[in-house]
Amino acid sequence: MAARLVKRCTCLLREAALLAPAVSPVGRLRLARVAHKTLTSSATSPSSHFPGSLSELVEREQVFTPYPERQEVDHLIEKAARPEELLDLLGGGHCLHQNHAALILIRLSRLLSEKPGDKASLVRDARFQQLLHLVNSQITTVWHGTLVKLLRSLYALALPAGSKELQSVEQEVRWRMRRLKYKHLAFLAESSTTYMQERESRELLAELLVHLERRWAEIEDGRTVVAMMMKVGHLSESLMNRLEDKCLELVEQFGPDELRKVLVTLAAQNRRSVPLLRAISYHLVQKPFPLTKGMLLDLAYAYGKLGFHQTQVFQRLAADLLPHTPSLTSGEVARCAKSFAFLKWLNLPLFEAFAQHVLNRAQSTTVPHLCNMLLAFARLNFRPEREDQFFSLVREKLGSELAGLDPALQVDVVWALCVLQQVREAELRAVLRPEFHTQFLGGESPKDQSIFQKLLHINATAQLEHPEYTSPLLPVSALVPRLSALDKKVTPLQKELQETLKGLLGSSDRGSFMVATQYGWVLDAEVLLDADSQFLPLRDFVAPHLAPPSGSQPLPPGAKRSRTTSGWNSSLNGRKAPTSRTRFEKQWPRSWPSDLSHGMDCMPRGLDSPSSGHWVHRRWHARGQTLVQDRGLKWGAGWQPQVADCPLVGNKSFTLVFDTRRHPRHCHSSPPCTP
């Protein structure tokens, strides 16, 4: 039985070869299926006519004809330099097969891409309409690669959305979607997504995105995954997740330009994929890629936009950017400085070079670029070595231009001058006058609230740092904190600190938590100590710093007010929170002269710290009315808790024990505080 079946199968294949000798590989596969069907039917039905049934099935199954050999018309299409040469091929007696009409349209779109004004006249040409009709009649025989290029070309030729030929090509693409290779789908996504969105081809676009997502595992090269992320990643959240996974798998194959494109794409879509960012950062540090000036600027922008800190990457960017500084434009310098400012990361040589660049090109530096540089310096609390010359240039440029700036930008500039301690009374009056600041008092948008917060800081600077300045100031009603300022989410550090201090105080009237001041700061905790370091009822005594001021009794002789701020408050500080906060520590005695400020800050290490991944634990000591910073206490890599002692007054010592995540574990005072 088996021998007879093998013999019959051999005869079947021999006759199939005689019937279709020039069948393509696809056709051979289908003939194999036909042979299997015929063999099965002949085995079950011996009376069937073998040759007739085979020929019928071959005609029915063979859908695509083999691609013919290159002809003379193919060379004419490729060498055509004018649309007329292509249109003349229709009536030139040439033998056009099913792909030639599509190839002519593709070549036409390429030629007209340089002359978009000729598209309207071409669409009205009778030969062009004949060409479209020919393509429409042969659309089922056009090969896959030509079909997707044809669709892109019809979009580029700006055919009407209701064109029958365009709809026919779109429908044919949808029918073949499952049979198209992934490279064809990727080509459609790269070249036609924008046209589909403009022409509202929503069904085709939706089906394309579904197939791209389902077949994402077929991506084999980095260029494809990068192109997909750039072109269609923002259109589908699930597709972007798949592409990020594939990108993480192929990131070792990426070159510097592909890494740059991925980072810029993530920044544009505001996607902070930490595993992918870590992998890209690793390869940027470990591989000696040659990075051009444009790549360095794009990388700095992407890291700044995403707020992703990687010190070794920043050090390489700064080191590679430094030699390029003389060749940068004013806009590029401002853009780069702004990126590092968002990261709160300062490289002194690089920013000194930026400041020198501004001084060297003082005549060509525009006011917007100078404002961006000023804001970047303020966010980092950076003063150049030649600060007198730099701020003289700032005042020279902004002297007559400040009043003409956008109101929000005016507030930003004056705020930056306050942080850098370069503000003058005329600039304070410009933003504190009622007719100016009234527009920001009732704003509910995040931008308006941010501007108003800066106005509070400017108002505090006018009161505390310029005693000769009297008016105008913000109205008292505006100094009352908004509910949004007090309803912010409490961090784990703040929560544990409050619980620890509540246990230490014993009574609720001996301390206050989340205290809003009229200077724009919200204190985590505040207590009042007498001359013997005993707690006093806080609410009974005068507190001019609150908003609004409270209390009626004056402070007893020798009483000290102590407050605590935790975390990294960046509302009016630079790279290092304690650095700029120190100025305000010294300003508190102006509002209550007998107070003593006490704070403990944990901050991320900067360029001057020893090794990556550590936290620097800093403490403040009181010596009379001066605050002294102790820089000797650091956390190492062993994840061991440290103990810091900060003398408050007399023989009282307040001790906090923190773990490596900056959470206080317990606190005590020596000698013990008696209720």
C-alpha positions in Angstrom: 0.0 0.0 0.0 2.8 2.4 0.9 4.7 1.6 -2.3 1.6 2.4 -4.4 1.1 5.7 -2.6 4.7 6.7 -3.2 4.5 5.8 -6.9 1.2 7.8 -7.2 2.8 10.8 -5.5 5.8 10.7 -7.9 3.5 10.7 -10.9 1.6 13.6 -9.4 4.7 15.8 -8.9 5.9 14.9 -12.4 2.6 16.1 -14.0 2.6 19.2 -11.8 6.1 20.1 -13.1 4.9 19.7 -16.7 1.8 21.9 -16.1 3.7 24.8 -14.4 7.4 24.7 -15.2 8.1 28.4 -14.4 6.2 28.6 -11.1 7.8 30.8 -8.4 8.8 29.3 -5.0 5.5 30.5 -3.6 3.7 28.7 -6.4 5.7 25.5 -5.7 4.6 25.5 -2.1 1.1 25.9 -3.1 1.5 23.1 -5.7 2.7 20.9 -2.8 -0.6 21.7 -1.0 -2.5 21.0 -4.2 -0.7 17.7 -4.6 -1.5 16.7 -1.0 -5.2 17.6 -1.6 -5.3 15.7 -4.9 -3.5 12.7 -3.4 -6.0 12.5 -0.6 -9.0 12.9 -2.9 -7.7 10.3 -5.3 -7.1 7.9 -2.4 -10.7 8.3 -1.2 -12.2 8.6 -4.7 -10.4 6.4 -7.2 -12.7 7.5 -10.0 -11.6 11.1 -10.0 -9.8 12.5 -13.1 -6.3 13.3 -12.0 -5.0 15.6 -14.7 -8.1 17.7 -15.0 -8.5 18.2 -11.3 -4.8 19.1 -10.8 -4.9 21.8 -13.5 -8.0 23.4 -12.1 -6.6 23.5 -8.6 -3.3 25.0 -9.9 -5.2 27.8 -11.6 -7.3 28.4 -8.5 -4.4 28.4 -6.0 -1.8 30.4 -7.9 -2.5 34.0 -6.9 0.8 35.8 -7.6 2.7 35.5 -10.8 6.5 35.3 -10.7 8.4 38.6 -11.0 9.6 38.8 -14.6 13.1 39.6 -15.7 14.1 43.2 -16.0 13.1 44.8 -19.2 14.0 47.9 -21.1 11.0 49.8 -19.6 12.4 49.2 -16.1 15.6 51.1 -17.0 13.5 53.9 -18.6 11.5 54.3 -15.5 14.6 54.5 -13.3 16.3 57.0 -15.6 13.4 59.3 -16.1 14.1 62.9 -15.0 10.8 64.5 -15.9 7.2 63.5 -15.3 6.5 63.7 -19.1 9.0 61.0 -19.8 7.1 58.6 -17.5 3.7 59.5 -18.9 4.9 58.9 -22.4 5.6 55.3 -21.6 1.9 54.5 -21.6 1.5 55.2 -25.3 5.0 54.2 -26.5 4.3 50.6 -27.4 6.1 49.2 -24.4 4.9 45.9 -22.8 3.9 46.9 -19.3 3.4 44.1 -16.8 1.4 44.4 -13.6 4.1 46.2 -11.6 5.2 48.7 -14.2 2.2 51.0 -13.7 2.8 51.1 -10.0 6.5 51.7 -10.5 5.7 54.7 -12.7 3.5 56.2 -10.0 6.2 55.7 -7.4 8.8 57.4 -9.7 6.4 60.2 -10.4 5.9 61.0 -6.6 9.7 61.1 -6.2 10.2 63.5 -9.1 7.3 65.8 -7.9 8.6 65.8 -4.3 11.0 68.5 -5.5 8.3 70.4 -7.4 5.1 70.3 -5.2 3.4 73.0 -7.3 3.1 70.6 -10.3 1.0 68.0 -8.4 -2.3 69.7 -9.1 -1.7 69.9 -12.9 -0.6 66.2 -12.9 -3.7 65.0 -11.2 -5.8 66.6 -14.0 -3.7 65.0 -16.8 -5.6 62.3 -18.8 -2.6 60.1 -19.0 -2.2 60.2 -15.2 -5.9 59.1 -14.8 -5.3 56.3 -17.3 -2.3 55.2 -15.2 -4.4 55.2 -12.1 -7.1 53.1 -13.8 -4.4 50.6 -15.0 -3.0 50.2 -11.5 -6.5 49.8 -10.1 -7.3 47.0 -12.6 -4.0 45.1 -11.7 -3.9 45.8 -8.0 -4.2 42.2 -6.9 -1.1 41.2 -8.8 1.2 44.0 -7.5 3.9 42.6 -5.3 4.1 43.3 -1.6 7.1 45.7 -1.6 5.7 47.6 -4.5 2.3 47.8 -3.0 3.4 49.5 0.2 5.5 52.0 -1.8 2.6 52.6 -4.1 0.4 53.6 -1.1 3.0 56.0 0.2 3.3 57.5 -3.3 -0.4 58.0 -3.7 -0.5 59.8 -0.3 2.5 62.0 -1.4 0.7 62.9 -4.7 -2.1 64.3 -2.6 -4.9 62.4 -4.2 -8.4 63.3 -2.9 -9.5 61.2 0.1 -12.5 59.9 -1.8 -10.4 58.7 -4.8 -11.5 55.3 -5.9 -8.0 54.2 -6.8 -6.6 55.3 -3.4 -9.3 53.5 -1.5 -8.7 50.4 -3.6 -5.0 50.4 -2.7 -5.7 51.0 1.0 -8.2 48.1 1.0 -5.7 45.8 -0.7 -3.1 46.6 1.9 -5.6 45.7 4.6 -6.4 42.4 3.0 -2.7 41.5 2.7 -1.7 42.8 6.2 -1.1 39.4 7.6 1.0 38.2 4.7 3.2 41.3 4.6 6.7 41.0 6.1 7.4 43.0 9.2 9.8 45.2 7.2 6.9 46.2 5.0 4.8 47.0 8.0 7.6 49.1 9.4 8.0 50.9 6.0 4.3 51.8 6.2 4.6 53.0 9.7 7.6 55.2 8.9 6.4 56.7 5.6 2.6 56.8 5.8 1.5 57.2 9.4 1.4 61.0 9.1 -0.6 60.8 5.9 -3.0 58.4 7.5 -3.6 60.7 10.4 -4.1 63.7 8.1 -6.5 61.9 5.8 -8.3 60.2 8.7 -7.6 56.7 7.5 -8.3 55.5 11.0 -9.2 51.9 10.2 -6.0 51.2 8.2 -3.9 52.9 10.9 -5.5 51.0 13.7 -5.1 47.7 11.9 -1.4 48.6 11.2 -0.8 49.3 14.9 -2.4 46.1 15.9 -0.2 44.0 13.6 2.9 45.9 14.6 2.2 45.1 18.2 1.3 41.4 17.7 4.4 40.8 15.6 6.9 42.8 17.6 9.0 39.7 18.2 9.9 39.7 14.5 12.0 42.8 14.8 15.6 41.8 14.3 17.6 45.0 14.0 18.0 48.2 16.0 17.2 50.6 13.2 13.7 49.2 12.9 12.8 49.4 16.6 14.2 52.9 16.8 12.2 54.0 13.8 9.0 52.4 15.3 9.5 54.2 18.6 10.0 57.5 16.8 7.1 57.2 14.3 4.3 55.3 16.0 5.3 54.7 19.6 3.2 57.7 20.8 0.1 56.3 19.1 -0.2 53.1 21.1 0.8 52.6 24.7 1.0 48.9 24.5 3.0 49.0 21.3 5.5 51.4 22.9 5.9 49.0 25.9 6.7 46.2 23.5 9.2 48.4 21.6 10.9 49.4 24.9 11.3 45.7 25.7 12.8 45.0 22.3 15.0 48.0 22.6 16.3 46.8 25.9 17.1 43.4 24.2 19.0 45.0 21.3 20.6 48.0 23.0 24.0 46.3 22.9 23.9 46.6 19.1 23.1 50.3 19.1 25.5 52.9 17.9 25.7 56.5 19.4 23.1 57.9 16.9 20.6 55.2 17.7 21.1 55.7 21.5 20.5 59.4 20.9 17.3 58.9 19.0 15.9 56.6 21.7 16.7 59.1 24.4 15.2 62.0 22.5 12.1 59.9 21.7 11.6 59.0 25.4 12.1 62.6 26.3 9.6 63.8 23.7 7.0 61.3 25.0 8.0 61.9 28.6 8.5 58.2 29.2 10.8 57.6 32.0 11.6 53.9 31.4 14.2 53.4 34.2 15.6 50.0 33.0 16.1 51.3 29.5 17.7 54.5 30.7 20.0 52.6 32.9 21.1 50.3 30.0 21.6 53.3 27.7 23.6 55.1 30.4 25.8 52.0 30.9 26.7 51.8 27.2 27.4 55.5 27.0 29.8 55.2 29.8 31.5 51.9 28.9 31.8 52.2 25.2 34.2 54.9 23.7 31.6 56.2 21.2 32.7 59.3 19.3 30.0 61.8 20.3 29.4 64.9 18.1 28.4 68.3 19.4 24.8 67.7 18.3 24.7 64.3 20.0 26.0 65.8 23.3 23.4 68.6 23.3 20.6 66.1 22.5 21.8 63.7 25.3 21.9 66.6 27.8 18.4 67.7 26.8 17.0 64.1 27.1 18.5 63.5 30.5 17.3 66.9 31.7 13.8 66.5 30.4 13.4 63.1 32.0 15.1 64.1 35.2 17.3 60.9 35.2 20.5 61.2 37.2 23.6 59.3 36.1 26.7 61.1 37.4 29.2 59.2 35.2 27.2 60.1 32.0 27.1 63.7 33.1 30.8 63.8 33.7 31.4 62.4 30.2 29.0 64.9 28.6 30.7 67.8 30.5 34.2 66.6 29.5 33.2 66.2 25.9 31.3 69.4 25.7 34.1 71.6 27.2 36.3 71.6 24.0 33.2 72.4 21.9 32.2 75.4 23.9 33.9 78.1 21.7 32.1 76.7 18.6 28.6 76.7 20.3 26.1 79.3 19.5 24.4 81.4 22.2 21.2 79.3 21.8 23.1 76.1 22.2 24.9 77.3 25.3 21.6 78.4 26.9 20.0 75.1 25.9 22.8 73.0 27.4 22.9 75.1 30.6 19.2 74.8 31.0 19.4 71.0 30.7 22.0 70.7 33.4 20.0 73.1 35.6 17.0 70.8 35.4 19.2 68.0 36.6 20.5 70.1 39.5 24.0 69.1 38.4 26.9 71.6 38.3 30.2 71.2 36.6 32.3 74.2 37.5 34.7 74.2 34.5 31.9 73.8 32.0 29.7 76.6 33.5 32.7 78.9 33.8 33.2 78.3 30.1 29.5 79.1 29.5 29.8 82.3 31.4 33.0 83.2 29.5 31.2 82.4 26.2 28.5 84.9 27.1 31.0 87.6 27.9 32.9 86.9 24.7 29.8 87.2 22.6 28.1 89.9 24.5 27.0 91.8 21.4 25.4 88.8 19.7 23.8 87.3 22.9 20.0 88.0 22.8 17.9 88.8 25.8 16.0 85.4 25.8 19.2 83.5 25.8 20.6 85.7 28.6 17.5 85.1 30.6 17.8 81.3 30.2 21.4 81.5 31.3 20.5 83.5 34.4 17.8 81.1 35.4 20.1 78.1 34.9 22.7 79.8 37.1 20.1 80.5 39.8 18.8 76.9 39.8 22.3 75.8 40.4 23.2 78.7 42.7 26.3 79.3 40.5 28.2 82.5 40.4 31.0 82.8 37.8 34.4 83.9 38.8 34.0 87.1 36.8 30.6 87.8 38.3 31.0 91.5 38.3 31.4 91.6 34.5 28.7 89.0 34.0 26.1 90.8 36.0 27.1 94.1 34.5 26.3 92.6 31.1 23.0 91.3 32.5 22.0 94.7 33.7 23.1 96.4 30.5 21.1 94.0 28.4 18.0 93.9 30.7 18.0 97.5 31.8 15.6 98.7 29.2 14.2 95.3 28.1 12.9 94.0 31.5 9.6 95.9 31.4 8.9 94.6 27.9 9.4 90.9 28.7 6.5 88.5 29.2 5.2 89.0 32.8 6.0 85.4 33.8 9.6 85.8 32.4 9.9 89.1 34.3 9.2 87.2 37.6 11.6 84.5 36.6 14.4 86.9 36.0 13.9 88.9 39.2 13.6 85.6 41.1 16.9 84.5 39.7 18.6 87.7 40.6 17.2 87.3 44.2 18.7 83.8 44.4 22.1 85.1 43.2 21.9 88.1 45.5 22.1 90.5 42.7 18.7 92.1 42.7 18.2 95.8 43.0 15.3 97.9 44.4 14.2 99.0 41.0 13.8 95.4 39.9 11.9 94.5 43.1 9.5 97.4 42.5 8.9 96.3 38.9 7.3 93.0 40.0 5.9 93.8 43.4 3.8 96.8 42.3 0.0 96.0 42.6 -0.8 96.5 38.9 1.7 93.8 38.0 1.3 91.1 40.6 -2.5 91.2 40.7 -2.7 89.1 37.5 -1.1 86.1 39.4 -2.9 86.2 42.7 -6.0 84.3 41.8 -4.5 81.9 39.3 -5.3 78.2 39.8 -3.1 76.7 37.0 0.2 75.1 38.0 2.1 77.8 36.1 0.3 80.6 37.9 0.9 79.0 41.3 4.6 78.6 40.5 4.9 82.2 39.5 3.1 83.3 42.7 5.4 81.1 44.8 8.3 83.0 43.2 6.6 86.3 44.0 6.5 85.2 47.6 10.2 84.5 47.6 10.9 87.9 45.9 8.7 89.6 48.6 10.7 87.7 51.3 14.0 88.9 49.8 12.7 92.5 49.8 11.8 92.2 53.5 14.8 90.3 54.8 17.8 91.3 52.6 16.9 94.9 51.8 15.9 96.6 55.0 15.9 99.9 53.3 13.2 98.7 50.9 9.8 99.7 52.2 7.2 99.4 49.4 5.5 98.2 47.4 5.1 94.7 48.8 2.6 91.9 48.4 -0.7 92.5 50.3 -1.1 90.7 53.6 -4.0 88.7 52.3 -1.8 87.3 49.6 0.7 86.0 52.2 -1.9 83.6 53.7 -0.9 80.1 52.4 -3.2 78.3 50.0 -4.7 75.0 50.8 -2.7 73.4 48.0 0.6 74.4 49.7 -0.4 72.6 52.9 -2.1 69.6 51.3 0.9 68.2 49.6 1.7 64.6 50.0 3.9 63.9 53.1 7.1 62.1 52.3 8.2 59.1 54.4 11.0 61.1 55.8 8.6 63.9 56.9 6.1 61.4 58.3 8.6 59.5 60.4 10.2 62.8 61.5 6.8 64.1 62.7 6.0 60.9 64.6 9.4 61.0 66.3 9.2 64.6 67.3 5.6 64.1 68.6 6.9 61.4 70.9 9.7 63.6 72.1 7.5 66.6 72.7 4.8 64.7 74.6 2.2 67.5 74.3 0.7 68.9 71.1 0.9 72.5 72.2 4.7 72.3 72.5 5.3 72.1 68.7 3.7 72.8 65.3 4.0 70.8 62.2 3.7 71.9 58.5 4.0 75.5 59.5 3.4 78.0 56.6 5.4 81.2 56.7 4.8 84.4 54.9 8.1 83.9 53.1 6.9 81.1 50.9 8.4 78.3 53.0 6.5 75.5 54.8 8.4 74.3 57.9 8.1 70.6 58.7 8.3 71.3 62.5 8.8 74.2 64.9 9.4 74.3 68.7 10.2 77.0 71.2 12.8 76.5 74.0 13.4 78.7 77.0 16.8 79.7 78.4 17.0 76.3 80.2 16.1 74.3 77.1 12.6 73.5 78.3 9.7 73.4 75.8 7.3 76.4 75.9 3.8 76.5 74.6 4.4 77.7 71.1 1.0 79.3 70.3 1.1 81.7 73.3 4.0 83.8 72.0 4.3 86.2 69.2 5.3 84.7 65.8 5.8 87.5 63.2 7.0 85.0 60.6 3.7 83.2 60.3 1.1 84.0 57.7 -0.8 85.7 59.2 1.3 86.6 62.3 -0.1 85.1 65.5 0.4 85.3 69.3 0.5 88.3 71.7 3.1 87.6 74.4 6.7 88.6 73.7 9.3 85.9 73.8 10.9 85.4 77.3 14.6 86.4 77.6 16.9 83.8 76.2 14.1 81.9 74.4 15.0 80.2 71.2 12.8 79.2 68.3 13.9 76.0 66.5 12.6 74.8 63.2 13.2 71.7 61.0 13.0 71.3 57.2 13.6 67.9 55.7 14.1 66.7 52.2 15.5 68.5 49.2 13.4 71.7 48.9 14.2 73.2 45.6 11.7 76.0 45.5 14.3 78.7 46.1 17.6 77.0 46.2 20.3 75.7 43.9 22.1 72.4 43.4 22.8 72.0 47.1 19.9 72.6 49.3 21.9 73.7 52.4 24.1 76.0 50.4 21.4 78.5 49.4 19.3 77.7 52.4 22.1 79.0 54.6 21.3 82.5 53.5 17.8 82.2 54.8 19.0 80.5 57.9 20.9 83.7 58.6 17.9 85.8 57.7 15.5 84.3 60.4 16.9 86.5 63.2 15.6 89.5 61.3 12.0 88.4 61.9 12.6 87.1 65.4 16.1 88.2 66.7 16.4 85.7 69.5 15.7 82.6 67.4 18.1 79.9 66.6 17.6 78.0 63.4 18.4 74.3 63.4 18.2 72.0 60.4 19.5 68.7 59.2 19.8 68.0 55.5 20.6 65.0 53.4 21.4 65.8 49.8 22.6 63.9 46.7 26.3 64.0 46.1 27.6 66.4 43.5 30.8 66.4 41.4 32.9 67.2 44.5 31.8 64.1 46.4 34.0 61.0 46.5 32.1 58.2 44.9 28.8 57.5 43.2 25.6 56.3 44.9 26.4 57.8 48.3 24.5 60.4 50.2 26.3 63.2 52.1 24.9 63.7 55.6 25.4 67.3 56.7 24.6 69.0 60.0 24.6 72.5 61.3 26.0 73.8 64.6 25.1 77.0 66.3 27.9 79.2 67.5 26.3 82.3 68.8 24.3 83.8 65.9 26.4 82.0 63.2 25.6 78.7 61.6 28.6 76.4 60.9 28.4 73.4 58.6 30.1 70.2 59.6 31.2 68.4 56.4 33.0 65.5 58.0 30.0 63.1 58.4 29.3 61.0 55.3 27.5 57.8 54.5 29.6 55.1 52.8 28.6 52.2 50.7 28.2 49.8 53.7 24.6 51.0 54.4 25.3 51.7 58.0 23.3 54.2 60.0 25.0 57.3 61.3 24.4 59.4 64.4 24.7 63.2 64.3 24.7 65.5 67.3 23.7 69.1 67.0 24.1 71.3 70.1 21.1 73.5 70.5 21.6 75.6 73.6 23.6 75.2 76.8 24.3 71.6 77.6 21.3 70.3 75.7 22.2 68.0 72.8 19.6 66.7 70.2 20.5 63.4 68.5 18.9 61.9 65.5 19.7 58.4 64.1 19.0 58.0 60.4 19.1 54.9 58.3 20.6 54.8 54.8 17.3 55.8 53.2 17.3 59.0 55.2 14.5 57.9 57.5 15.0 58.8 61.2 14.9 55.7 63.4 14.9 57.3 66.9 15.9 60.5 68.5 16.8 61.6 72.0 18.2 64.5 73.9 20.9 64.7 76.4 20.2 65.5 79.2 16.7 64.0 78.8 13.9 66.6 78.1 11.5 66.7 81.1 7.9 67.3 80.2 
